[in-house]
Amino acid sequence: MEKIKSYYQKFKWPLVALGLSLLLGLIGYATIVFGGRFVVDDKDLILPAATVLETKDGKEVGEIYTENRDLVAIDDIPDHVEDAFLAIEDNRFYQHAGVDFKSVMRAVYRDIVTMQKAEGGSTITQQLAKNLFLHNEKTWMRKTKEVMAAIHLERNYSKQKILEFYLNEIYFAHGVYGIGAASEYYFNKHVSDLTVSEGAMLAALSKAPNTYSPINNPEKAKERRDLVLQQMERLGMIETEEMLQLQGKTLGVNHEEPEDTPWLDSYIDLVIKEAGDEHQLSLDELKRGGYRIIVNVDEQAQKIAYDAFQEDTYFPGSASGTEGSYVLMEQKSGKIVTALGGRHYEIGSMSRLFVNKQPGSVMKPIAVYGPALMLEKYQPYTMLTDEKQSYGDYTATNLDGNYSGKASMYQALKESKNAPAVWLLNEIGIPYSKEYLSKMGINLPDDGLAIALGGLKEGLTPIQLAEAYSAFVHEGDMVNGYAIERIVDRDGKTVFQAEPESANIYSPQVAWNILRMLEGVVDEGTGSAGDYDKALAGKTGSTQHPFAEGKVKDAWFVGFTPEYVSSMWMGYDQVDEQHYLTAGSKAPTILTKAILSELDKYQDLSAQFDKPVNVEELPEPVQMPVITDLSSQFKFGGFSLVKGQLDWTPAGDERVIYHVYRVQSGKDEKIGETEGEGTFQINRVNPFKETEFYVVPYNPLTGQEGAPSNRTTLSF
């Protein structure tokens, strides 16, 4: 017993030390093997990828990213490209479990021999772990954490998946991340089409991307590529003859600097805003989410509009800095094909597409005339009061100061008369008008008659007005505008597909009547400035400047062709007495027509609007003549023996009716009428008495007489 006790005393502490060492070793081993879960953040394995914007034809028009990365699946990467990276970075990748102890020992040996820290020893899995989870951490535990994370990755992911993570994660210089984007950047091809030499060139970049960039340092890049090929040959991945042949090749770089496309900046920002507002995709999510967004831009139409916006002659103003915004939308679908938020717009700046501006008279069709025509009481040729009137504290005045007493709705709209519009809004009622505006998504806080003239507290945007006017060309149904056609996530799943949305606002007949009236605005009214020889209808608008008397602050033209609805605003961002427009609504009208004329060269826009089968045609306005050549004479023969005949030059419009009056004391007597002809026969006359006559043209559409003719005396 004493002997046993003696042995115990002798070996007690060594045994304790050994036990503690084993325990600590087990703890350390367990920590390294199982502790990786505390280092690895699964969120970091979801690599940020660029969101690509492309047209329906697959043409890329923009990218949104923090890191320019195009994720590719490992199955799309050729074996010889994988081999190139394995050869130069980790040729024992498929043999180790995340840490290659043979490589580590070689690295330690080199450190001792060179008496300095030499590179090497890290596997592809370790490099991936360091890049994803340690973020250049410079601590004593960094290498341990790297090993822990690498082992964790190896325990939870296949070798192929780890290699896929790695090839998609690494940096390739020039802001390019991942082999997918690198393949496109350096060789202008998909990764699946890379040759052995090209794969070796990309693998050469992995050690020091900026140093071995074939664009910055082609000689160093070739040396490094040839080394990769040499390693591939040494490992039996390629034959010696193939190595020599490939080393004799040039780098074969096919890099093209992306075209500078400033004309697309406004549209890209419109897409970003729509993605956030309608699809809850924030800018940060777009920068990392790797979405593919198919957009409705017509790049040709977008550039035509952008180029026109660069011409100063289209933007007359008192000082430099005249601005504008413009939207062109397909009238049937609502697809926004062109959008400009400013003349020299840059991504991230203020887009005037979303800035509310006072719309002026472009409000008249949607706030007054359209709603009024939905009431049986009113028709396009209904006569409206055209007088300067006060409604409480509000007085409506025509811009030119002229009043005709009565004017048809058609004439009032064509000439953009203010007084009749305000009078009519007062007649139909502001609440009734606002009901129709609300149907269009225009909810106004305003409650005054100034609504008729676009005098709004908050104003409207070009997109809102384009949508509202779409109802006139779309048989009474307003379509909602949209820029995004489809959204596909990084897994190829379609998460959104656009379906055109519309709301019924007017009857087809009312919509057609307004369309024809707005054609009159363009043909003969306030929208006649500029040149465009195809079908176009629309309305001008302008607002008075608050600080420069008699000057214009905002100018508009909103109109439509059989294919498109357009909306254009002009003005200044700053509002002071030094900044005002000098041409009013003529300027956006002229520019809109110039853009459409240029677009017509490529698309052959329609020459006329096609009347829907379920509506009646709106008669053209009757052109009332002024008769100054009325003459009279006697005619002999017939039952009455003596007759009188009046003659005058009739109007070209045969719809004009002529009322014939005999002058007499008191009230003149209407003795007859004739339609479309310039002669009238008086059967009963007294040849011994002088009698005066005159003719008054009558408009059958408005029910109004025109100006009396000169008087003529029938006598011998």
VENHUQUI-V179996 format. One record per helix or strand of 3 or more residues. SS is the DSSP state (H for helix, E for strand). FROM is the first residue (numbers start at 1). LEN is the number of residues. If there is no record, write none. Layout:
SS&FROM&LEN  SS&FROM&LEN
This chain:
H&2&33  H&36&4  H&42&4  E&51&4  E&60&5  H&74&3  H&79&11  H&101&14  H&124&11  H&142&15  H&159&11  H&178&10  H&191&3  H&196&9  H&218&17  H&240&8  H&262&18  H&283&7  E&292&4  H&299&11  H&312&3  E&323&8  E&335&6  H&352&3  H&360&14  E&383&4  E&389&3  E&394&3  E&405&4  H&409&6  H&418&11  H&430&10  H&449&5  H&462&12  E&477&3  E&484&5  E&494&4  E&502&3  H&508&17  E&537&8  E&552&9  E&564&8  H&586&18  E&631&6  E&642&6  E&657&6  E&669&7  E&679&4  E&691&9  E&704&5  E&712&3
